[in-house]
Amino acid sequence: MDDVSRFPAATLAEETLLGLLLPFWQLVIGAFVLFVVLASVGRLLRRGPSRMTTALLITAAAIAGFTVVGVLLES
């Protein structure tokens, strides 16, 4: 038999604890992503304007492509 049916309060407490920890982990992941983005932008800025132009064009093309795919898959 499953012990969960005998102790529903313990299960509820575990779910509550995980519910409290979830926003913390989201903050940790968000901070890590922000750090990586800032580090890559700093490196790109040090490489010069020609690389910046290329990176902006590639990023714009990727955004446009994802938008087109999203609109096509939506309908």
Predicted model as a PDB file, atoms N, CA, C, CB and O in Angstrom, pLDDT in the B-factor column:
MODEL        1                                                                  
ATOM      1  N   MET A   1       0.825  -1.194   0.000  1.00 47.00           N  
ATOM      2  CA  MET A   1       0.000   0.000   0.000  1.00 47.00           C  
ATOM      3  C   MET A   1       0.859   1.244   0.000  1.00 47.00           C  
ATOM      4  CB  MET A   1      -0.933   0.006   1.196  1.00 47.00           C  
ATOM      5  O   MET A   1       2.019   1.229   0.412  1.00 47.00           O  
ATOM      6  N   ASP A   2       0.276   2.289  -0.459  1.00 51.00           N  
ATOM      7  CA  ASP A   2       0.978   3.563  -0.542  1.00 51.00           C  
ATOM      8  C   ASP A   2       0.843   4.311   0.779  1.00 51.00           C  
ATOM      9  CB  ASP A   2       0.433   4.416  -1.709  1.00 51.00           C  
ATOM     10  O   ASP A   2      -0.254   4.414   1.328  1.00 51.00           O  
ATOM     11  N   ASP A   3       1.960   4.833   1.289  1.00 51.00           N  
ATOM     12  CA  ASP A   3       1.940   5.561   2.558  1.00 51.00           C  
ATOM     13  C   ASP A   3       1.283   6.930   2.436  1.00 51.00           C  
ATOM     14  CB  ASP A   3       3.348   5.723   3.082  1.00 51.00           C  
ATOM     15  O   ASP A   3       0.926   7.541   3.443  1.00 51.00           O  
ATOM     16  N   VAL A   4       1.124   7.409   1.217  1.00 52.00           N  
ATOM     17  CA  VAL A   4       0.545   8.733   1.015  1.00 52.00           C  
ATOM     18  C   VAL A   4      -0.890   8.778   1.521  1.00 52.00           C  
ATOM     19  CB  VAL A   4       0.597   9.120  -0.465  1.00 52.00           C  
ATOM     20  O   VAL A   4      -1.315   9.788   2.081  1.00 52.00           O  
ATOM     21  N   SER A   5      -1.643   7.695   1.332  1.00 54.00           N  
ATOM     22  CA  SER A   5      -3.032   7.682   1.773  1.00 54.00           C  
ATOM     23  C   SER A   5      -3.149   7.734   3.290  1.00 54.00           C  
ATOM     24  CB  SER A   5      -3.734   6.449   1.247  1.00 54.00           C  
ATOM     25  O   SER A   5      -4.154   8.219   3.811  1.00 54.00           O  
ATOM     26  N   ARG A   6      -2.143   7.245   4.011  1.00 61.00           N  
ATOM     27  CA  ARG A   6      -2.176   7.274   5.478  1.00 61.00           C  
ATOM     28  C   ARG A   6      -1.828   8.644   6.035  1.00 61.00           C  
ATOM     29  CB  ARG A   6      -1.222   6.241   6.042  1.00 61.00           C  
ATOM     30  O   ARG A   6      -2.324   9.013   7.100  1.00 61.00           O  
ATOM     31  N   PHE A   7      -0.995   9.403   5.350  1.00 57.00           N  
ATOM     32  CA  PHE A   7      -0.525  10.691   5.853  1.00 57.00           C  
ATOM     33  C   PHE A   7      -0.792  11.806   4.838  1.00 57.00           C  
ATOM     34  CB  PHE A   7       0.975  10.621   6.180  1.00 57.00           C  
ATOM     35  O   PHE A   7       0.141  12.312   4.215  1.00 57.00           O  
ATOM     36  N   PRO A   8      -2.058  12.189   4.670  1.00 60.00           N  
ATOM     37  CA  PRO A   8      -2.320  13.247   3.690  1.00 60.00           C  
ATOM     38  C   PRO A   8      -1.744  14.599   4.111  1.00 60.00           C  
ATOM     39  CB  PRO A   8      -3.812  13.382   3.467  1.00 60.00           C  
ATOM     40  O   PRO A   8      -1.423  15.423   3.254  1.00 60.00           O  
ATOM     41  N   ALA A   9      -1.608  14.838   5.412  1.00 59.00           N  
ATOM     42  CA  ALA A   9      -1.049  16.118   5.871  1.00 59.00           C  
ATOM     43  C   ALA A   9       0.425  16.231   5.488  1.00 59.00           C  
ATOM     44  CB  ALA A   9      -1.212  16.265   7.402  1.00 59.00           C  
ATOM     45  O   ALA A   9       0.892  17.314   5.137  1.00 59.00           O  
ATOM     46  N   ALA A  10       1.164  15.115   5.553  1.00 60.00           N  
ATOM     47  CA  ALA A  10       2.579  15.134   5.187  1.00 60.00           C  
ATOM     48  C   ALA A  10       2.735  15.439   3.692  1.00 60.00           C  
ATOM     49  CB  ALA A  10       3.250  13.781   5.537  1.00 60.00           C  
ATOM     50  O   ALA A  10       3.631  16.182   3.292  1.00 60.00           O  
ATOM     51  N   THR A  11       1.857  14.859   2.881  1.00 63.00           N  
ATOM     52  CA  THR A  11       1.900  15.125   1.441  1.00 63.00           C  
ATOM     53  C   THR A  11       1.593  16.592   1.161  1.00 63.00           C  
ATOM     54  CB  THR A  11       0.903  14.218   0.691  1.00 63.00           C  
ATOM     55  O   THR A  11       2.249  17.221   0.331  1.00 63.00           O  
ATOM     56  N   LEU A  12       0.605  17.130   1.849  1.00 62.00           N  
ATOM     57  CA  LEU A  12       0.248  18.528   1.672  1.00 62.00           C  
ATOM     58  C   LEU A  12       1.405  19.440   2.083  1.00 62.00           C  
ATOM     59  CB  LEU A  12      -1.009  18.863   2.481  1.00 62.00           C  
ATOM     60  O   LEU A  12       1.662  20.448   1.425  1.00 62.00           O  
ATOM     61  N   ALA A  13       2.102  19.091   3.167  1.00 64.00           N  
ATOM     62  CA  ALA A  13       3.239  19.893   3.618  1.00 64.00           C  
ATOM     63  C   ALA A  13       4.372  19.857   2.599  1.00 64.00           C  
ATOM     64  CB  ALA A  13       3.738  19.394   4.980  1.00 64.00           C  
ATOM     65  O   ALA A  13       5.021  20.875   2.358  1.00 64.00           O  
ATOM     66  N   GLU A  14       4.614  18.698   2.003  1.00 67.00           N  
ATOM     67  CA  GLU A  14       5.667  18.596   0.988  1.00 67.00           C  
ATOM     68  C   GLU A  14       5.323  19.432  -0.239  1.00 67.00           C  
ATOM     69  CB  GLU A  14       5.883  17.129   0.583  1.00 67.00           C  
ATOM     70  O   GLU A  14       6.190  20.108  -0.794  1.00 67.00           O  
ATOM     71  N   GLU A  15       4.058  19.389  -0.666  1.00 72.00           N  
ATOM     72  CA  GLU A  15       3.650  20.180  -1.828  1.00 72.00           C  
ATOM     73  C   GLU A  15       3.743  21.669  -1.530  1.00 72.00           C  
ATOM     74  CB  GLU A  15       2.224  19.816  -2.251  1.00 72.00           C  
ATOM     75  O   GLU A  15       4.105  22.457  -2.404  1.00 72.00           O  
ATOM     76  N   THR A  16       3.418  22.056  -0.304  1.00 72.00           N  
ATOM     77  CA  THR A  16       3.506  23.462   0.077  1.00 72.00           C  
ATOM     78  C   THR A  16       4.957  23.922   0.074  1.00 72.00           C  
ATOM     79  CB  THR A  16       2.877  23.689   1.460  1.00 72.00           C  
ATOM     80  O   THR A  16       5.258  25.020  -0.393  1.00 72.00           O  
ATOM     81  N   LEU A  17       5.858  23.089   0.591  1.00 69.00           N  
ATOM     82  CA  LEU A  17       7.277  23.440   0.605  1.00 69.00           C  
ATOM     83  C   LEU A  17       7.812  23.603  -0.808  1.00 69.00           C  
ATOM     84  CB  LEU A  17       8.083  22.379   1.352  1.00 69.00           C  
ATOM     85  O   LEU A  17       8.542  24.552  -1.096  1.00 69.00           O  
ATOM     86  N   LEU A  18       7.448  22.670  -1.695  1.00 68.00           N  
ATOM     87  CA  LEU A  18       7.897  22.796  -3.085  1.00 68.00           C  
ATOM     88  C   LEU A  18       7.288  24.027  -3.743  1.00 68.00           C  
ATOM     89  CB  LEU A  18       7.532  21.536  -3.885  1.00 68.00           C  
ATOM     90  O   LEU A  18       7.934  24.666  -4.574  1.00 68.00           O  
ATOM     91  N   GLY A  19       6.056  24.367  -3.385  1.00 72.00           N  
ATOM     92  CA  GLY A  19       5.430  25.570  -3.918  1.00 72.00           C  
ATOM     93  C   GLY A  19       6.152  26.835  -3.493  1.00 72.00           C  
ATOM     94  O   GLY A  19       6.215  27.805  -4.248  1.00 72.00           O  
ATOM     95  N   LEU A  20       6.700  26.826  -2.277  1.00 71.00           N  
ATOM     96  CA  LEU A  20       7.469  27.980  -1.811  1.00 71.00           C  
ATOM     97  C   LEU A  20       8.835  28.063  -2.464  1.00 71.00           C  
ATOM     98  CB  LEU A  20       7.629  27.927  -0.312  1.00 71.00           C  
ATOM     99  O   LEU A  20       9.348  29.161  -2.683  1.00 71.00           O  
ATOM    100  N   LEU A  21       9.435  26.919  -2.778  1.00 68.00           N  
ATOM    101  CA  LEU A  21      10.769  26.901  -3.379  1.00 68.00           C  
ATOM    102  C   LEU A  21      10.745  27.205  -4.870  1.00 68.00           C  
ATOM    103  CB  LEU A  21      11.418  25.560  -3.149  1.00 68.00           C  
ATOM    104  O   LEU A  21      11.750  27.651  -5.422  1.00 68.00           O  
ATOM    105  N   LEU A  22       9.626  26.973  -5.527  1.00 68.00           N  
ATOM    106  CA  LEU A  22       9.558  27.157  -6.976  1.00 68.00           C  
ATOM    107  C   LEU A  22       9.924  28.575  -7.414  1.00 68.00           C  
ATOM    108  CB  LEU A  22       8.172  26.821  -7.467  1.00 68.00           C  
ATOM    109  O   LEU A  22      10.728  28.718  -8.335  1.00 68.00           O  
ATOM    110  N   PRO A  23       9.382  29.626  -6.808  1.00 75.00           N  
ATOM    111  CA  PRO A  23       9.801  30.974  -7.239  1.00 75.00           C  
ATOM    112  C   PRO A  23      11.294  31.223  -7.021  1.00 75.00           C  
ATOM    113  CB  PRO A  23       8.998  32.033  -6.490  1.00 75.00           C  
ATOM    114  O   PRO A  23      11.916  31.951  -7.794  1.00 75.00           O  
ATOM    115  N   PHE A  24      11.875  30.626  -5.976  1.00 76.00           N  
ATOM    116  CA  PHE A  24      13.303  30.795  -5.731  1.00 76.00           C  
ATOM    117  C   PHE A  24      14.108  30.229  -6.891  1.00 76.00           C  
ATOM    118  CB  PHE A  24      13.713  30.117  -4.413  1.00 76.00           C  
ATOM    119  O   PHE A  24      15.046  30.874  -7.360  1.00 76.00           O  
ATOM    120  N   TRP A  25      13.765  29.049  -7.358  1.00 74.00           N  
ATOM    121  CA  TRP A  25      14.507  28.439  -8.456  1.00 74.00           C  
ATOM    122  C   TRP A  25      14.321  29.214  -9.745  1.00 74.00           C  
ATOM    123  CB  TRP A  25      14.074  26.997  -8.651  1.00 74.00           C  
ATOM    124  O   TRP A  25      15.237  29.298 -10.563  1.00 74.00           O  
ATOM    125  N   GLN A  26      13.127  29.785  -9.929  1.00 77.00           N  
ATOM    126  CA  GLN A  26      12.911  30.615 -11.102  1.00 77.00           C  
ATOM    127  C   GLN A  26      13.806  31.848 -11.052  1.00 77.00           C  
ATOM    128  CB  GLN A  26      11.437  31.026 -11.208  1.00 77.00           C  
ATOM    129  O   GLN A  26      14.333  32.275 -12.079  1.00 77.00           O  
ATOM    130  N   LEU A  27      13.981  32.420  -9.870  1.00 80.00           N  
ATOM    131  CA  LEU A  27      14.879  33.563  -9.720  1.00 80.00           C  
ATOM    132  C   LEU A  27      16.327  33.175  -9.995  1.00 80.00           C  
ATOM    133  CB  LEU A  27      14.756  34.151  -8.318  1.00 80.00           C  
ATOM    134  O   LEU A  27      17.065  33.935 -10.624  1.00 80.00           O  
ATOM    135  N   VAL A  28      16.736  32.005  -9.531  1.00 84.00           N  
ATOM    136  CA  VAL A  28      18.112  31.545  -9.769  1.00 84.00           C  
ATOM    137  C   VAL A  28      18.352  31.353 -11.263  1.00 84.00           C  
ATOM    138  CB  VAL A  28      18.390  30.222  -9.007  1.00 84.00           C  
ATOM    139  O   VAL A  28      19.380  31.781 -11.788  1.00 84.00           O  
ATOM    140  N   ILE A  29      17.415  30.717 -11.943  1.00 83.00           N  
ATOM    141  CA  ILE A  29      17.564  30.499 -13.384  1.00 83.00           C  
ATOM    142  C   ILE A  29      17.561  31.828 -14.123  1.00 83.00           C  
ATOM    143  CB  ILE A  29      16.440  29.591 -13.919  1.00 83.00           C  
ATOM    144  O   ILE A  29      18.364  32.031 -15.035  1.00 83.00           O  
ATOM    145  N   GLY A  30      16.669  32.736 -13.741  1.00 82.00           N  
ATOM    146  CA  GLY A  30      16.614  34.055 -14.375  1.00 82.00           C  
ATOM    147  C   GLY A  30      17.896  34.837 -14.183  1.00 82.00           C  
ATOM    148  O   GLY A  30      18.365  35.500 -15.108  1.00 82.00           O  
ATOM    149  N   ALA A  31      18.475  34.766 -12.977  1.00 88.00           N  
ATOM    150  CA  ALA A  31      19.730  35.474 -12.709  1.00 88.00           C  
ATOM    151  C   ALA A  31      20.861  34.894 -13.548  1.00 88.00           C  
ATOM    152  CB  ALA A  31      20.087  35.401 -11.213  1.00 88.00           C  
ATOM    153  O   ALA A  31      21.698  35.638 -14.060  1.00 88.00           O  
ATOM    154  N   PHE A  32      20.892  33.582 -13.690  1.00 90.00           N  
ATOM    155  CA  PHE A  32      21.925  32.943 -14.499  1.00 90.00           C  
ATOM    156  C   PHE A  32      21.797  33.344 -15.968  1.00 90.00           C  
ATOM    157  CB  PHE A  32      21.845  31.418 -14.358  1.00 90.00           C  
ATOM    158  O   PHE A  32      22.798  33.641 -16.620  1.00 90.00           O  
ATOM    159  N   VAL A  33      20.573  33.355 -16.489  1.00 86.00           N  
ATOM    160  CA  VAL A  33      20.356  33.761 -17.883  1.00 86.00           C  
ATOM    161  C   VAL A  33      20.771  35.215 -18.080  1.00 86.00           C  
ATOM    162  CB  VAL A  33      18.872  33.567 -18.286  1.00 86.00           C  
ATOM    163  O   VAL A  33      21.412  35.549 -19.076  1.00 86.00           O  
ATOM    164  N   LEU A  34      20.408  36.083 -17.131  1.00 86.00           N  
ATOM    165  CA  LEU A  34      20.790  37.491 -17.227  1.00 86.00           C  
ATOM    166  C   LEU A  34      22.308  37.654 -17.227  1.00 86.00           C  
ATOM    167  CB  LEU A  34      20.178  38.287 -16.072  1.00 86.00           C  
ATOM    168  O   LEU A  34      22.842  38.462 -17.986  1.00 86.00           O  
ATOM    169  N   PHE A  35      23.005  36.896 -16.386  1.00 91.00           N  
ATOM    170  CA  PHE A  35      24.459  36.952 -16.341  1.00 91.00           C  
ATOM    171  C   PHE A  35      25.073  36.541 -17.683  1.00 91.00           C  
ATOM    172  CB  PHE A  35      24.987  36.051 -15.222  1.00 91.00           C  
ATOM    173  O   PHE A  35      25.988  37.199 -18.179  1.00 91.00           O  
ATOM    174  N   VAL A  36      24.568  35.461 -18.262  1.00 87.00           N  
ATOM    175  CA  VAL A  36      25.104  34.977 -19.539  1.00 87.00           C  
ATOM    176  C   VAL A  36      24.852  35.998 -20.651  1.00 87.00           C  
ATOM    177  CB  VAL A  36      24.472  33.616 -19.911  1.00 87.00           C  
ATOM    178  O   VAL A  36      25.726  36.242 -21.482  1.00 87.00           O  
ATOM    179  N   VAL A  37      23.657  36.590 -20.665  1.00 82.00           N  
ATOM    180  CA  VAL A  37      23.344  37.584 -21.692  1.00 82.00           C  
ATOM    181  C   VAL A  37      24.254  38.803 -21.551  1.00 82.00           C  
ATOM    182  CB  VAL A  37      21.863  38.010 -21.602  1.00 82.00           C  
ATOM    183  O   VAL A  37      24.782  39.302 -22.545  1.00 82.00           O  
ATOM    184  N   LEU A  38      24.441  39.284 -20.316  1.00 85.00           N  
ATOM    185  CA  LEU A  38      25.308  40.446 -20.107  1.00 85.00           C  
ATOM    186  C   LEU A  38      26.760  40.142 -20.476  1.00 85.00           C  
ATOM    187  CB  LEU A  38      25.229  40.908 -18.652  1.00 85.00           C  
ATOM    188  O   LEU A  38      27.448  40.988 -21.047  1.00 85.00           O  
ATOM    189  N   ALA A  39      27.221  38.944 -20.151  1.00 87.00           N  
ATOM    190  CA  ALA A  39      28.594  38.565 -20.500  1.00 87.00           C  
ATOM    191  C   ALA A  39      28.769  38.492 -22.016  1.00 87.00           C  
ATOM    192  CB  ALA A  39      28.959  37.212 -19.859  1.00 87.00           C  
ATOM    193  O   ALA A  39      29.792  38.928 -22.544  1.00 87.00           O  
ATOM    194  N   SER A  40      27.780  37.944 -22.712  1.00 82.00           N  
ATOM    195  CA  SER A  40      27.905  37.837 -24.167  1.00 82.00           C  
ATOM    196  C   SER A  40      27.809  39.208 -24.836  1.00 82.00           C  
ATOM    197  CB  SER A  40      26.825  36.905 -24.725  1.00 82.00           C  
ATOM    198  O   SER A  40      28.502  39.464 -25.821  1.00 82.00           O  
ATOM    199  N   VAL A  41      26.951  40.097 -24.308  1.00 80.00           N  
ATOM    200  CA  VAL A  41      26.859  41.449 -24.866  1.00 80.00           C  
ATOM    201  C   VAL A  41      28.167  42.207 -24.644  1.00 80.00           C  
ATOM    202  CB  VAL A  41      25.679  42.222 -24.232  1.00 80.00           C  
ATOM    203  O   VAL A  41      28.629  42.930 -25.527  1.00 80.00           O  
ATOM    204  N   GLY A  42      28.758  42.040 -23.470  1.00 85.00           N  
ATOM    205  CA  GLY A  42      30.052  42.686 -23.205  1.00 85.00           C  
ATOM    206  C   GLY A  42      31.132  42.212 -24.149  1.00 85.00           C  
ATOM    207  O   GLY A  42      31.934  43.006 -24.640  1.00 85.00           O  
ATOM    208  N   ARG A  43      31.153  40.921 -24.401  1.00 84.00           N  
ATOM    209  CA  ARG A  43      32.148  40.378 -25.326  1.00 84.00           C  
ATOM    210  C   ARG A  43      31.902  40.885 -26.744  1.00 84.00           C  
ATOM    211  CB  ARG A  43      32.125  38.840 -25.300  1.00 84.00           C  
ATOM    212  O   ARG A  43      32.844  41.198 -27.471  1.00 84.00           O  
ATOM    213  N   LEU A  44      30.642  40.962 -27.126  1.00 78.00           N  
ATOM    214  CA  LEU A  44      30.300  41.450 -28.453  1.00 78.00           C  
ATOM    215  C   LEU A  44      30.681  42.913 -28.620  1.00 78.00           C  
ATOM    216  CB  LEU A  44      28.817  41.263 -28.718  1.00 78.00           C  
ATOM    217  O   LEU A  44      31.150  43.313 -29.685  1.00 78.00           O  
ATOM    218  N   LEU A  45      30.484  43.714 -27.579  1.00 80.00           N  
ATOM    219  CA  LEU A  45      30.863  45.125 -27.638  1.00 80.00           C  
ATOM    220  C   LEU A  45      32.374  45.299 -27.785  1.00 80.00           C  
ATOM    221  CB  LEU A  45      30.375  45.851 -26.389  1.00 80.00           C  
ATOM    222  O   LEU A  45      32.833  46.210 -28.474  1.00 80.00           O  
ATOM    223  N   ARG A  46      33.141  44.428 -27.138  1.00 85.00           N  
ATOM    224  CA  ARG A  46      34.606  44.517 -27.244  1.00 85.00           C  
ATOM    225  C   ARG A  46      35.100  44.132 -28.637  1.00 85.00           C  
ATOM    226  CB  ARG A  46      35.268  43.617 -26.197  1.00 85.00           C  
ATOM    227  O   ARG A  46      36.193  44.538 -29.032  1.00 85.00           O  
ATOM    228  N   ARG A  47      34.324  43.365 -29.381  1.00 84.00           N  
ATOM    229  CA  ARG A  47      34.768  42.908 -30.706  1.00 84.00           C  
ATOM    230  C   ARG A  47      34.605  43.970 -31.775  1.00 84.00           C  
ATOM    231  CB  ARG A  47      34.004  41.673 -31.112  1.00 84.00           C  
ATOM    232  O   ARG A  47      35.257  43.894 -32.816  1.00 84.00           O  
ATOM    233  N   GLY A  48      33.755  44.955 -31.545  1.00 80.00           N  
ATOM    234  CA  GLY A  48      33.682  46.050 -32.501  1.00 80.00           C  
ATOM    235  C   GLY A  48      32.352  46.179 -33.204  1.00 80.00           C  
ATOM    236  O   GLY A  48      31.490  45.304 -33.123  1.00 80.00           O  
ATOM    237  N   PRO A  49      32.206  47.309 -33.907  1.00 80.00           N  
ATOM    238  CA  PRO A  49      30.926  47.616 -34.541  1.00 80.00           C  
ATOM    239  C   PRO A  49      30.544  46.686 -35.691  1.00 80.00           C  
ATOM    240  CB  PRO A  49      30.956  49.009 -35.041  1.00 80.00           C  
ATOM    241  O   PRO A  49      29.358  46.433 -35.903  1.00 80.00           O  
ATOM    242  N   SER A  50      31.512  46.178 -36.428  1.00 82.00           N  
ATOM    243  CA  SER A  50      31.148  45.310 -37.555  1.00 82.00           C  
ATOM    244  C   SER A  50      30.506  44.018 -37.049  1.00 82.00           C  
ATOM    245  CB  SER A  50      32.393  44.988 -38.417  1.00 82.00           C  
ATOM    246  O   SER A  50      29.561  43.511 -37.654  1.00 82.00           O  
ATOM    247  N   ARG A  51      31.019  43.491 -35.947  1.00 80.00           N  
ATOM    248  CA  ARG A  51      30.416  42.293 -35.366  1.00 80.00           C  
ATOM    249  C   ARG A  51      29.037  42.604 -34.790  1.00 80.00           C  
ATOM    250  CB  ARG A  51      31.326  41.709 -34.277  1.00 80.00           C  
ATOM    251  O   ARG A  51      28.126  41.778 -34.847  1.00 80.00           O  
ATOM    252  N   MET A  52      28.900  43.811 -34.234  1.00 77.00           N  
ATOM    253  CA  MET A  52      27.611  44.214 -33.665  1.00 77.00           C  
ATOM    254  C   MET A  52      26.556  44.268 -34.762  1.00 77.00           C  
ATOM    255  CB  MET A  52      27.725  45.587 -32.957  1.00 77.00           C  
ATOM    256  O   MET A  52      25.435  43.801 -34.562  1.00 77.00           O  
ATOM    257  N   THR A  53      26.899  44.829 -35.916  1.00 85.00           N  
ATOM    258  CA  THR A  53      25.938  44.918 -37.016  1.00 85.00           C  
ATOM    259  C   THR A  53      25.521  43.536 -37.479  1.00 85.00           C  
ATOM    260  CB  THR A  53      26.527  45.707 -38.185  1.00 85.00           C  
ATOM    261  O   THR A  53      24.337  43.280 -37.698  1.00 85.00           O  
ATOM    262  N   THR A  54      26.481  42.655 -37.628  1.00 85.00           N  
ATOM    263  CA  THR A  54      26.174  41.285 -38.044  1.00 85.00           C  
ATOM    264  C   THR A  54      25.285  40.596 -37.018  1.00 85.00           C  
ATOM    265  CB  THR A  54      27.465  40.480 -38.248  1.00 85.00           C  
ATOM    266  O   THR A  54      24.311  39.934 -37.376  1.00 85.00           O  
ATOM    267  N   ALA A  55      25.621  40.754 -35.749  1.00 84.00           N  
ATOM    268  CA  ALA A  55      24.830  40.120 -34.699  1.00 84.00           C  
ATOM    269  C   ALA A  55      23.406  40.662 -34.676  1.00 84.00           C  
ATOM    270  CB  ALA A  55      25.491  40.327 -33.339  1.00 84.00           C  
ATOM    271  O   ALA A  55      22.456  39.901 -34.490  1.00 84.00           O  
ATOM    272  N   LEU A  56      23.250  41.966 -34.862  1.00 84.00           N  
ATOM    273  CA  LEU A  56      21.909  42.551 -34.881  1.00 84.00           C  
ATOM    274  C   LEU A  56      21.098  42.059 -36.072  1.00 84.00           C  
ATOM    275  CB  LEU A  56      21.997  44.070 -34.908  1.00 84.00           C  
ATOM    276  O   LEU A  56      19.903  41.794 -35.943  1.00 84.00           O  
ATOM    277  N   LEU A  57      21.741  41.935 -37.230  1.00 86.00           N  
ATOM    278  CA  LEU A  57      21.029  41.429 -38.402  1.00 86.00           C  
ATOM    279  C   LEU A  57      20.607  39.974 -38.218  1.00 86.00           C  
ATOM    280  CB  LEU A  57      21.902  41.563 -39.646  1.00 86.00           C  
ATOM    281  O   LEU A  57      19.494  39.599 -38.588  1.00 86.00           O  
ATOM    282  N   ILE A  58      21.478  39.164 -37.656  1.00 88.00           N  
ATOM    283  CA  ILE A  58      21.145  37.754 -37.402  1.00 88.00           C  
ATOM    284  C   ILE A  58      20.019  37.653 -36.386  1.00 88.00           C  
ATOM    285  CB  ILE A  58      22.385  36.977 -36.903  1.00 88.00           C  
ATOM    286  O   ILE A  58      19.105  36.844 -36.545  1.00 88.00           O  
ATOM    287  N   THR A  59      20.083  38.474 -35.336  1.00 88.00           N  
ATOM    288  CA  THR A  59      19.038  38.458 -34.315  1.00 88.00           C  
ATOM    289  C   THR A  59      17.704  38.899 -34.906  1.00 88.00           C  
ATOM    290  CB  THR A  59      19.423  39.364 -33.133  1.00 88.00           C  
ATOM    291  O   THR A  59      16.674  38.287 -34.625  1.00 88.00           O  
ATOM    292  N   ALA A  60      17.710  39.940 -35.712  1.00 88.00           N  
ATOM    293  CA  ALA A  60      16.474  40.410 -36.340  1.00 88.00           C  
ATOM    294  C   ALA A  60      15.883  39.347 -37.260  1.00 88.00           C  
ATOM    295  CB  ALA A  60      16.733  41.698 -37.128  1.00 88.00           C  
ATOM    296  O   ALA A  60      14.668  39.150 -37.284  1.00 88.00           O  
ATOM    297  N   ALA A  61      16.737  38.664 -38.013  1.00 91.00           N  
ATOM    298  CA  ALA A  61      16.256  37.601 -38.898  1.00 91.00           C  
ATOM    299  C   ALA A  61      15.667  36.443 -38.087  1.00 91.00           C  
ATOM    300  CB  ALA A  61      17.400  37.091 -39.797  1.00 91.00           C  
ATOM    301  O   ALA A  61      14.652  35.864 -38.475  1.00 91.00           O  
ATOM    302  N   ALA A  62      16.300  36.112 -36.973  1.00 91.00           N  
ATOM    303  CA  ALA A  62      15.785  35.033 -36.130  1.00 91.00           C  
ATOM    304  C   ALA A  62      14.430  35.405 -35.533  1.00 91.00           C  
ATOM    305  CB  ALA A  62      16.783  34.706 -35.010  1.00 91.00           C  
ATOM    306  O   ALA A  62      13.526  34.570 -35.485  1.00 91.00           O  
ATOM    307  N   ILE A  63      14.281  36.644 -35.079  1.00 89.00           N  
ATOM    308  CA  ILE A  63      13.005  37.084 -34.508  1.00 89.00           C  
ATOM    309  C   ILE A  63      11.918  37.054 -35.576  1.00 89.00           C  
ATOM    310  CB  ILE A  63      13.132  38.507 -33.908  1.00 89.00           C  
ATOM    311  O   ILE A  63      10.810  36.578 -35.328  1.00 89.00           O  
ATOM    312  N   ALA A  64      12.233  37.559 -36.758  1.00 91.00           N  
ATOM    313  CA  ALA A  64      11.255  37.543 -37.846  1.00 91.00           C  
ATOM    314  C   ALA A  64      10.876  36.112 -38.217  1.00 91.00           C  
ATOM    315  CB  ALA A  64      11.808  38.280 -39.076  1.00 91.00           C  
ATOM    316  O   ALA A  64       9.704  35.820 -38.456  1.00 91.00           O  
ATOM    317  N   GLY A  65      11.859  35.225 -38.265  1.00 89.00           N  
ATOM    318  CA  GLY A  65      11.590  33.824 -38.590  1.00 89.00           C  
ATOM    319  C   GLY A  65      10.711  33.148 -37.557  1.00 89.00           C  
ATOM    320  O   GLY A  65       9.769  32.437 -37.910  1.00 89.00           O  
ATOM    321  N   PHE A  66      11.009  33.363 -36.282  1.00 90.00           N  
ATOM    322  CA  PHE A  66      10.184  32.772 -35.221  1.00 90.00           C  
ATOM    323  C   PHE A  66       8.767  33.337 -35.249  1.00 90.00           C  
ATOM    324  CB  PHE A  66      10.821  33.021 -33.844  1.00 90.00           C  
ATOM    325  O   PHE A  66       7.805  32.619 -34.976  1.00 90.00           O  
ATOM    326  N   THR A  67       8.637  34.619 -35.577  1.00 90.00           N  
ATOM    327  CA  THR A  67       7.316  35.230 -35.662  1.00 90.00           C  
ATOM    328  C   THR A  67       6.507  34.613 -36.796  1.00 90.00           C  
ATOM    329  CB  THR A  67       7.437  36.744 -35.860  1.00 90.00           C  
ATOM    330  O   THR A  67       5.331  34.290 -36.626  1.00 90.00           O  
ATOM    331  N   VAL A  68       7.137  34.453 -37.939  1.00 90.00           N  
ATOM    332  CA  VAL A  68       6.445  33.856 -39.089  1.00 90.00           C  
ATOM    333  C   VAL A  68       6.033  32.423 -38.775  1.00 90.00           C  
ATOM    334  CB  VAL A  68       7.345  33.888 -40.347  1.00 90.00           C  
ATOM    335  O   VAL A  68       4.903  32.028 -39.062  1.00 90.00           O  
ATOM    336  N   VAL A  69       6.925  31.652 -38.196  1.00 90.00           N  
ATOM    337  CA  VAL A  69       6.592  30.264 -37.844  1.00 90.00           C  
ATOM    338  C   VAL A  69       5.459  30.229 -36.824  1.00 90.00           C  
ATOM    339  CB  VAL A  69       7.834  29.529 -37.285  1.00 90.00           C  
ATOM    340  O   VAL A  69       4.554  29.400 -36.931  1.00 90.00           O  
ATOM    341  N   GLY A  70       5.501  31.122 -35.835  1.00 87.00           N  
ATOM    342  CA  GLY A  70       4.439  31.171 -34.837  1.00 87.00           C  
ATOM    343  C   GLY A  70       3.098  31.518 -35.434  1.00 87.00           C  
ATOM    344  O   GLY A  70       2.084  30.929 -35.059  1.00 87.00           O  
ATOM    345  N   VAL A  71       3.071  32.465 -36.358  1.00 87.00           N  
ATOM    346  CA  VAL A  71       1.810  32.855 -37.007  1.00 87.00           C  
ATOM    347  C   VAL A  71       1.292  31.723 -37.887  1.00 87.00           C  
ATOM    348  CB  VAL A  71       2.001  34.139 -37.849  1.00 87.00           C  
ATOM    349  O   VAL A  71       0.089  31.462 -37.916  1.00 87.00           O  
ATOM    350  N   LEU A  72       2.182  31.054 -38.598  1.00 88.00           N  
ATOM    351  CA  LEU A  72       1.753  29.957 -39.464  1.00 88.00           C  
ATOM    352  C   LEU A  72       1.223  28.776 -38.655  1.00 88.00           C  
ATOM    353  CB  LEU A  72       2.910  29.502 -40.350  1.00 88.00           C  
ATOM    354  O   LEU A  72       0.245  28.146 -39.059  1.00 88.00           O  
ATOM    355  N   LEU A  73       1.846  28.467 -37.527  1.00 86.00           N  
ATOM    356  CA  LEU A  73       1.403  27.337 -36.714  1.00 86.00           C  
ATOM    357  C   LEU A  73       0.162  27.666 -35.895  1.00 86.00           C  
ATOM    358  CB  LEU A  73       2.519  26.893 -35.792  1.00 86.00           C  
ATOM    359  O   LEU A  73      -0.537  26.761 -35.439  1.00 86.00           O  
ATOM    360  N   GLU A  74      -0.117  28.952 -35.706  1.00 81.00           N  
ATOM    361  CA  GLU A  74      -1.268  29.359 -34.912  1.00 81.00           C  
ATOM    362  C   GLU A  74      -2.583  29.052 -35.620  1.00 81.00           C  
ATOM    363  CB  GLU A  74      -1.185  30.840 -34.595  1.00 81.00           C  
ATOM    364  O   GLU A  74      -3.561  28.669 -34.978  1.00 81.00           O  
ATOM    365  N   SER A  75      -2.608  29.215 -36.922  1.00 66.00           N  
ATOM    366  CA  SER A  75      -3.870  29.032 -37.644  1.00 66.00           C  
ATOM    367  C   SER A  75      -4.060  27.636 -38.177  1.00 66.00           C  
ATOM    368  CB  SER A  75      -3.952  29.994 -38.773  1.00 66.00           C  
ATOM    369  O   SER A  75      -5.080  27.348 -38.804  1.00 66.00           O  
TER     370      SER A  75                                                      
ENDMDL                                                                          
END                                                                             
